[in-house]
Amino acid sequence: MSRRRTAARVAFFAVGALTIAAAVYIMVRRIGLNPELDFGAGAYYYADIPEYEKVLDWDTYQARLPFWVYVALFLAWGAFMYWLWKRIDKHTNTNKEMKLNHPAILVVDMLNDFVTGSLACDRGKAIVPATARLLDAARQKGVPVVFCNDCHLPGIDRELALWGDHAIKGTPGAEVIPELKLCDKDYVVPKRRYSGFFQTDLDILLKELGVKTVIITGLHTHMCCRHTSADAYMLGYDVVVAKEATNAFTEEDYQGGLAYLKTCYGADAYTNDELIAAF
C-alpha cells in the first residue's frame, strides 16, 4: 500500500471516529440524560418552544428536536462518509485502477554488452532478478515477451560513433543475458536504433498478437526505453513501466526517464507484484 493511500485512510478513519464520538455525545448528553423529554408523537417542535428559550437556551432547543431529526442527520453524515471513502479509494488505490488491456512485455537491451560487457552497468545487473521474475510470471500467464535487442552493423550504424562498438550482430555481446532464459515462446526483434519500433517489424508483430498495452522493461529509462515508449505511444499503444525491471546509468537518469514517460506518454510505473496481479 502506498504512503499516500495509507495517510488518506488514517485521516478518513480519524474523521470517522471523531464523528461517531460527537454523535454519541449528542445523543447521550442531550437526549439520554434528560428524563423530561418524551419522544412520543414527535411532540417537540421549534414552534412549541417559548420565545425566551429560543433566544437564551440553544441547548434546550437542540434537545427538543424530534428524535428522527438526529437519526436523519446521522444517516446523511454516514452517506457523505461513504462517498468520501469511495473517492479516496478511487484516487489512491493504483492496484485497483490498473487494468492491463491485452499486454505484452518489451525487454529493451538486456544484453551481455549492456549488463556485463562494453557498456556494463551495475544498475543493469541490479534489476536482473526482478526482470527474470516478471518474465517468468508473464510466460506462465500467456503474456507475450518480446526482446527488443540492439543488433548493430560494424562500421555503419550511427550509434556506434557515440557509444563505441556494442551489441554487434553475431557476437556474444548482442545476446540476451542468460538469466532471462530466452525461450521458444519469446519473440526477438533486432534493432539498429534506440527505439524498438524504428525500421523494425515490432509494430506488426504486436498488432498480430492483439496487443494493446506495452510494459516497458530493460535499459535505459532515459534512452532506449524512452524512445521505444515514444513510438509505442505515437502508434496508439498504452504504455506502462515496470519500475523494478528498468534502470539507467544513474539514479538521476532513471528518475528523470520515469518522469518524462509519465508526463509525455501517461506511462505509470508499477511494481512487479502489481503487474503480475493484473496479468
KELUM-10828 format. One line per 10 residues: their letters; for each residue x, y, z of N, C-alpha, C. Coordinates in steps of 0.02 Angstrom, whole numbers, plus 50000, padded with zeros to 5 digits. Layout:
// KELUM-10828
a	X/Y/Z/X/Y/Z/X/Y/Z | ...
END
This chain:
// KELUM-10828
msrrrtaarv	50042/49941/50000/50000/50000/50000/50044/50062/50000 | 50028/50111/49958/50069/50171/49953/50061/50215/50015 | 50112/50258/50027/50108/50303/50084/50049/50350/50077 | 50036/50371/50015/49980/50417/50004/49914/50385/50024 | 49905/50322/50005/49843/50288/50022/49838/50275/50096 | 49893/50256/50127/49893/50245/50199/49874/50308/50237 | 49905/50365/50218/49889/50428/50251/49815/50447/50242 | 49789/50436/50181/49719/50452/50168/49673/50410/50210 | 49689/50346/50218/49647/50302/50259/49649/50321/50333 | 49709/50337/50356/49715/50358/50426/49673/50421/50439
affavgalti	49678/50469/50394/49639/50531/50401/49564/50516/50399 | 49544/50472/50354/49472/50455/50349/49447/50424/50413 | 49483/50375/50439/49460/50341/50500/49463/50388/50560 | 49510/50435/50561/49513/50483/50616/49451/50527/50615 | 49433/50552/50556/49373/50593/50549/49311/50553/50567 | 49308/50490/50544/49252/50448/50560/49244/50436/50634 | 49300/50423/50668/49298/50410/50740/49275/50472/50778 | 49300/50530/50759/49278/50592/50791/49203/50605/50779 | 49180/50589/50719/49109/50599/50703/49065/50554/50747 | 49084/50491/50752/49045/50445/50793/49045/50466/50866
aaavyimvrr	49104/50487/50889/49109/50509/50959/49064/50570/50971 | 49064/50617/50924/49021/50676/50932/48948/50657/50930 | 48929/50610/50886/48859/50589/50882/48837/50555/50946 | 48880/50512/50973/48862/50478/51036/48855/50529/51092 | 48900/50578/51094/48897/50630/51146/48830/50668/51142 | 48811/50687/51081/48749/50724/51073/48689/50682/51094 | 48688/50619/51072/48631/50576/51089/48625/50565/51164 | 48681/50554/51197/48680/50539/51269/48670/50603/51310 | 48709/50653/51293/48708/50715/51332/48643/50752/51326 | 48617/50757/51265/48559/50800/51254/48493/50762/51251
iglnpeldfg	48497/50696/51250/48435/50657/51247/48433/50607/51303 | 48482/50564/51304/48480/50508/51351/48481/50528/51423 | 48512/50584/51441/48517/50605/51511/48465/50656/51530 | 48417/50669/51487/48365/50718/51503/48299/50681/51512 | 48280/50666/51574/48220/50625/51586/48155/50662/51571 | 48158/50727/51561/48097/50764/51550/48073/50760/51477 | 48116/50735/51433/48097/50733/51363/48056/50671/51347 | 48006/50679/51306/47965/50623/51285/47964/50624/51209 | 47987/50571/51178/47993/50570/51104/47929/50544/51071 | 47879/50527/51110/47817/50501/51082/47781/50555/51043
agayyyadip	47752/50534/50989/47710/50576/50946/47748/50634/50915 | 47814/50635/50923/47853/50690/50894/47828/50758/50913 | 47814/50766/50978/47777/50825/51000/47819/50887/51005 | 47884/50882/51006/47926/50940/51018/47951/50971/50953 | 47927/51027/50938/47948/51064/50879/47971/51134/50899 | 48007/51164/50857/48034/51231/50872/47977/51280/50888 | 47920/51273/50854/47864/51319/50865/47836/51313/50935 | 47845/51255/50968/47818/51244/51035/47862/51271/51090 | 47922/51293/51073/47969/51316/51123/47955/51389/51140 | 47953/51406/51203/47941/51477/51222/47993/51522/51190
eyekvldwdt	47972/51585/51178/48017/51632/51144/48082/51642/51182 | 48078/51647/51249/48139/51660/51286/48188/51602/51281 | 48162/51540/51273/48207/51482/51265/48239/51483/51196 | 48202/51505/51146/48231/51509/51079/48292/51554/51079 | 48287/51609/51118/48340/51658/51117/48396/51641/51165 | 48377/51617/51224/48426/51611/51278/48454/51541/51287 | 48419/51491/51263/48440/51423/51281/48443/51379/51219 | 48498/51384/51186/48508/51343/51125/48507/51269/51140 | 48536/51249/51196/48537/51178/51215/48466/51150/51222 | 48421/51190/51249/48351/51167/51257/48320/51157/51188
yqarlpfwvy	48334/51204/51144/48308/51198/51076/48334/51135/51042 | 48400/51123/51051/48429/51063/51022/48396/51001/51051 | 48387/51000/51116/48360/50940/51148/48288/50927/51128 | 48252/50979/51110/48182/50970/51095/48170/50953/51021 | 48222/50947/50982/48213/50922/50914/48187/50851/50916 | 48143/50832/50870/48119/50762/50869/48177/50714/50859 | 48171/50656/50886/48224/50606/50884/48242/50587/50812 | 48191/50586/50768/48205/50565/50699/48252/50614/50663 | 48253/50678/50687/48298/50726/50656/48371/50705/50667 | 48386/50683/50729/48453/50660/50744/48472/50598/50701
valflawgaf	48424/50553/50694/48436/50493/50654/48449/50512/50581 | 48409/50558/50554/48417/50579/50485/48485/50613/50474 | 48504/50656/50521/48569/50689/50516/48626/50638/50518 | 48620/50589/50562/48672/50538/50568/48678/50497/50504 | 48619/50479/50475/48620/50440/50413/48648/50482/50355 | 48631/50545/50353/48658/50588/50300/48734/50594/50305 | 48759/50601/50366/48831/50605/50376/48864/50538/50356 | 48830/50483/50373/48857/50417/50354/48861/50410/50278 | 48811/50435/50242/48811/50432/50169/48868/50474/50141 | 48879/50532/50171/48935/50575/50149/49002/50541/50161
mywlwkridk	49010/50509/50218/49073/50475/50233/49085/50417/50185 | 49032/50382/50166/49038/50327/50118/49061/50354/50050 | 49030/50409/50029/49051/50441/49966/49124/50462/49969 | 49144/50491/50026/49213/50513/50033/49261/50455/50030 | 49242/50399/50062/49284/50339/50060/49294/50314/49989 | 49241/50313/49949/49247/50289/49880/49292/50335/49840 | 49289/50400/49853/49333/50446/49818/49406/50434/49837 | 49418/50424/49901/49486/50410/49924/49512/50346/49892 | 49470/50294/49891/49490/50230/49864/49505/50235/49789 | 49465/50274/49754/49474/50281/49682/49540/50316/49665
htntnkemkl	49557/50367/49703/49614/50409/49686/49680/50387/49718 | 49677/50337/49762/49740/50316/49794/49755/50242/49783 | 49707/50203/49761/49719/50131/49752/49738/50117/49681 | 49802/50122/49666/49825/50111/49597/49817/50040/49575 | 49821/49994/49622/49816/49923/49603/49747/49907/49575 | 49694/49938/49605/49627/49926/49580/49615/49962/49514 | 49646/50021/49508/49635/50060/49448/49669/50030/49387 | 49725/49998/49398/49765/49974/49341/49731/49914/49308 | 49719/49921/49244/49693/49865/49204/49736/49860/49142 | 49769/49803/49133/49812/49794/49075/49770/49766/49018
nhpailvvdm	49763/49805/48966/49723/49786/48908/49766/49750/48858 | 49761/49683/48856/49799/49642/48809/49873/49661/48809 | 49908/49647/48864/49978/49671/48871/50029/49626/48838 | 50087/49656/48826/50148/49619/48808/50205/49654/48843 | 50257/49615/48859/50316/49644/48891/50369/49656/48838 | 50395/49717/48836/50452/49733/48793/50514/49735/48836 | 50562/49693/48820/50626/49690/48857/50678/49726/48815 | 50698/49784/48838/50741/49827/48797/50814/49818/48817 | 50854/49792/48771/50927/49791/48777/50954/49758/48841 | 50923/49705/48862/50952/49667/48918/51000/49616/48888
lndfvtgsla	51055/49642/48863/51104/49603/48826/51170/49600/48864 | 51212/49553/48845/51276/49545/48879/51317/49609/48879 | 51320/49643/48822/51360/49704/48819/51332/49760/48863 | 51268/49761/48874/51237/49814/48914/51242/49800/48990 | 51248/49737/49008/51248/49719/49079/51318/49704/49104 | 51357/49666/49065/51424/49647/49089/51479/49662/49039 | 51461/49686/48979/51511/49694/48926/51534/49765/48917 | 51538/49788/48854/51568/49852/48837/51530/49912/48866 | 51466/49905/48877/51426/49958/48908/51401/49935/48977 | 51442/49897/49011/51422/49867/49075/51394/49920/49123
cdrgkaivpa	51342/49900/49158/51308/49946/49204/51287/49907/49266 | 51316/49927/49324/51299/49893/49386/51224/49898/49402 | 51195/49954/49384/51123/49963/49396/51083/49917/49350 | 51112/49898/49293/51080/49849/49250/51081/49780/49282 | 51137/49763/49313/51141/49699/49349/51090/49695/49405 | 51078/49751/49437/51034/49752/49495/50962/49733/49479 | 50940/49744/49417/50870/49730/49400/50860/49661/49370 | 50914/49623/49363/50909/49557/49330/50861/49510/49367 | 50867/49501/49433/50821/49455/49468/50747/49475/49461 | 50733/49540/49469/50664/49564/49464/50638/49555/49393
tarlldaarq	50680/49568/49343/50659/49559/49274/50645/49486/49259 | 50688/49442/49281/50678/49370/49270/50613/49346/49301 | 50599/49370/49362/50537/49351/49396/50476/49375/49356 | 50478/49436/49332/50421/49463/49294/50411/49425/49230 | 50464/49408/49195/50458/49372/49132/50432/49301/49143 | 50454/49268/49196/50429/49201/49211/50354/49203/49224 | 50332/49253/49262/50260/49259/49277/50221/49273/49213 | 50248/49315/49170/50214/49331/49107/50206/49269/49064 | 50259/49230/49058/50255/49169/49018/50203/49121/49045 | 50200/49115/49111/50151/49070/49141/50079/49093/49129
kgvpvvfcnd	50070/49160/49124/50003/49187/49113/49986/49197/49039 | 50032/49179/48995/50019/49186/48924/50029/49257/48897 | 50064/49299/48934/50078/49367/48911/50140/49365/48867 | 50136/49390/48806/50194/49387/48761/50254/49425/48789 | 50313/49396/48778/50376/49427/48798/50415/49440/48734 | 50431/49504/48723/50466/49524/48661/50532/49558/48680 | 50587/49529/48656/50653/49559/48668/50669/49606/48610 | 50680/49670/48628/50699/49720/48578/50774/49733/48587 | 50813/49703/48542/50886/49699/48553/50925/49741/48503 | 50971/49780/48529/51020/49811/48484/51056/49756/48445
chlpgidrel	51063/49769/48380/51097/49720/48336/51131/49760/48281 | 51189/49787/48298/51221/49836/48255/51266/49805/48201 | 51271/49844/48146/51317/49826/48092/51382/49865/48103 | 51438/49831/48109/51501/49865/48124/51521/49915/48070 | 51542/49974/48093/51566/50025/48047/51511/50060/48008 | 51448/50046/48023/51393/50075/47985/51345/50114/48030 | 51321/50082/48081/51268/50111/48122/51292/50174/48159 | 51251/50226/48158/51269/50292/48185/51283/50290/48260 | 51246/50248/48295/51254/50245/48368/51325/50226/48389 | 51358/50188/48347/51425/50165/48365/51474/50222/48371
alwgdhaikg	51461/50276/48333/51506/50334/48338/51499/50369/48406 | 51440/50362/48437/51428/50393/48502/51448/50348/48560 | 51437/50283/48553/51444/50238/48609/51499/50185/48599 | 51531/50186/48543/51580/50135/48530/51547/50070/48509 | 51587/50022/48489/51559/49958/48468/51524/49923/48526 | 51462/49902/48514/51424/49864/48564/51368/49827/48528 | 51350/49771/48555/51296/49730/48527/51303/49722/48452 | 51362/49704/48429/51374/49693/48358/51342/49627/48337 | 51306/49629/48283/51270/49571/48258/51316/49510/48254 | 51292/49454/48282/51328/49391/48278/51380/49381/48333
tpgaevipel	51388/49431/48378/51437/49424/48432/51401/49406/48497 | 51438/49378/48546/51406/49362/48611/51378/49423/48646 | 51408/49481/48633/51384/49542/48665/51314/49561/48645 | 51290/49536/48588/51224/49552/48563/51171/49501/48585 | 51191/49454/48627/51145/49402/48650/51111/49422/48716 | 51051/49398/48725/51013/49410/48787/51050/49377/48845 | 51053/49411/48902/51088/49383/48960/51054/49317/48979 | 51093/49267/48999/51065/49200/49011/51014/49198/49068 | 51019/49244/49116/50973/49243/49174/50900/49253/49154 | 50888/49283/49096/50819/49296/49074/50790/49238/49035
klcdkdyvvp	50829/49187/49022/50805/49123/48996/50762/49132/48933 | 50791/49163/48882/50758/49168/48818/50735/49099/48795 | 50671/49093/48777/50644/49027/48758/50604/49032/48693 | 50580/48974/48671/50545/48971/48607/50480/49010/48608 | 50450/49020/48666/50388/49059/48671/50400/49133/48658 | 50460/49156/48669/50475/49227/48665/50486/49250/48593 | 50484/49314/48584/50496/49345/48519/50558/49390/48523 | 50596/49392/48469/50656/49434/48467/50651/49481/48408 | 50656/49546/48422/50655/49597/48370/50721/49634/48371 | 50765/49623/48322/50828/49660/48319/50817/49732/48297
krrysgffqt	50857/49777/48324/50850/49848/48307/50920/49880/48299 | 50922/49932/48258/50986/49966/48246/50984/50039/48270 | 50930/50058/48302/50923/50124/48331/50896/50117/48402 | 50890/50172/48438/50867/50169/48507/50798/50137/48514 | 50753/50155/48471/50684/50131/48476/50676/50060/48449 | 50637/50021/48486/50621/49954/48462/50575/49953/48403 | 50543/50010/48387/50496/50014/48332/50527/50040/48267 | 50581/50078/48272/50607/50112/48212/50636/50063/48162 | 50604/50060/48103/50627/50018/48048/50631/49944/48068 | 50585/49922/48112/50581/49851/48131/50511/49826/48119
dldillkelg	50500/49761/48133/50433/49733/48125/50396/49728/48191 | 50418/49766/48242/50387/49760/48308/50313/49779/48306 | 50295/49832/48272/50226/49854/48270/50180/49801/48240 | 50199/49773/48183/50156/49723/48152/50152/49659/48194 | 50207/49643/48228/50206/49585/48274/50156/49596/48330 | 50159/49654/48362/50114/49668/48417/50041/49670/48394 | 50029/49699/48337/49960/49703/48311/49933/49633/48296 | 49974/49590/48268/49951/49522/48252/49942/49480/48316 | 49976/49500/48369/49967/49467/48434/49907/49496/48472 | 49878/49549/48446/49821/49580/48479/49839/49623/48538
vktviitglh	49900/49646/48541/49925/49685/48599/49898/49757/48597 | 49876/49780/48655/49854/49849/48662/49897/49889/48711 | 49930/49854/48756/49971/49886/48808/50040/49857/48808 | 50091/49900/48808/50160/49876/48813/50188/49893/48882 | 50219/49843/48912/50252/49851/48977/50327/49857/48964 | 50355/49915/48979/50425/49929/48965/50469/49902/49020 | 50519/49863/49001/50571/49841/49047/50639/49851/49014 | 50692/49847/49053/50759/49849/49024/50797/49914/49035 | 50842/49928/48988/50889/49984/48993/50885/50028/48930 | 50890/50092/48936/50891/50135/48994/50830/50179/48992
thmccrhtsa	50802/50198/49050/50739/50233/49050/50742/50300/49014 | 50801/50332/49013/50806/50398/48981/50831/50393/48909 | 50840/50332/48883/50866/50324/48815/50823/50275/48775 | 50845/50213/48771/50809/50165/48728/50738/50151/48753 | 50729/50147/48818/50661/50138/48844/50617/50199/48826 | 50647/50257/48831/50611/50318/48815/50591/50321/48741 | 50637/50307/48697/50621/50310/48625/50572/50256/48605 | 50579/50197/48634/50531/50143/48620/50462/50162/48644 | 50458/50192/48704/50394/50214/48731/50363/50268/48688 | 50404/50313/48662/50378/50367/48620/50344/50338/48558
daymlgydvv	50377/50293/48524/50348/50264/48464/50286/50223/48481 | 50288/50187/48537/50229/50148/48557/50169/50194/48567 | 50181/50249/48601/50127/50297/48613/50101/50326/48547 | 50146/50345/48503/50126/50375/48439/50086/50325/48397 | 50101/50261/48406/50066/50210/48367/50001/50186/48399 | 49984/50216/48457/49919/50202/48487/49919/50151/48543 | 49977/50129/48566/49980/50082/48622/49978/50119/48688 | 49948/50088/48738/49955/50112/48807/50024/50090/48832 | 50056/50134/48870/50124/50120/48893/50125/50116/48969 | 50154/50063/48995/50162/50051/49067/50235/50035/49079
vakeatnaft	50261/50055/49136/50332/50042/49152/50336/49995/49212 | 50379/49944/49207/50394/49900/49263/50452/49932/49301 | 50437/49966/49357/50489/50007/49388/50543/49966/49423 | 50530/49903/49439/50581/49861/49469/50623/49825/49415 | 50601/49830/49353/50635/49795/49299/50661/49843/49246 | 50671/49906/49266/50702/49956/49223/50755/49993/49263 | 50803/50022/49228/50854/50061/49262/50891/50104/49212 | 50942/50139/49237/50984/50181/49194/51053/50188/49227 | 51097/50224/49194/51165/50230/49219/51168/50260/49289 | 51125/50309/49302/51125/50342/49367/51053/50347/49393
eedyqgglay	51046/50361/49457/50979/50371/49486/50945/50431/49455 | 50983/50483/49441/50954/50542/49409/50928/50525/49340 | 50966/50487/49301/50943/50466/49235/50880/50424/49240 | 50880/50379/49289/50823/50333/49298/50760/50372/49316 | 50764/50413/49367/50705/50451/49389/50683/50501/49336 | 50731/50532/49304/50714/50579/49250/50678/50544/49193 | 50701/50484/49177/50668/50446/49124/50597/50428/49142 | 50586/50405/49204/50518/50388/49226/50472/50448/49225 | 50498/50505/49248/50458/50566/49249/50438/50588/49179 | 50485/50582/49133/50471/50601/49063/50417/50555/49033
lktcygaday	50423/50491/49045/50374/50443/49018/50305/50456/49046 | 50301/50474/49110/50237/50489/49141/50207/50553/49112 | 50249/50605/49107/50225/50670/49084/50203/50668/49011 | 50244/50638/48969/50231/50642/48896/50186/50587/48870 | 50187/50528/48901/50150/50471/48874/50101/50440/48923 | 50095/50471/48982/50048/50444/49032/50068/50376/49057 | 50133/50361/49055/50157/50294/49072/50167/50289/49148 | 50121/50256/49182/50128/50245/49253/50178/50188/49266 | 50212/50193/49322/50262/50142/49340/50233/50099/49397 | 50238/50033/49390/50210/49987/49439/50262/49937/49462
tndeliaaf	50250/49909/49521/50293/49857/49547/50278/49791/49511 | 50323/49743/49520/50311/49677/49492/50247/49646/49519 | 50237/49651/49584/50177/49621/49614/50114/49650/49584 | 50112/49716/49573/50054/49747/49543/50042/49723/49472 | 50096/49717/49434/50089/49695/49364/50068/49622/49360 | 50099/49580/49400/50083/49509/49399/50010/49498/49419 | 49987/49535/49469/49917/49529/49490/49868/49549/49435 | 49891/49593/49390/49847/49617/49336/49852/49576/49273 | 49898/49529/49269/49904/49487/49209/49841/49445/49198
END
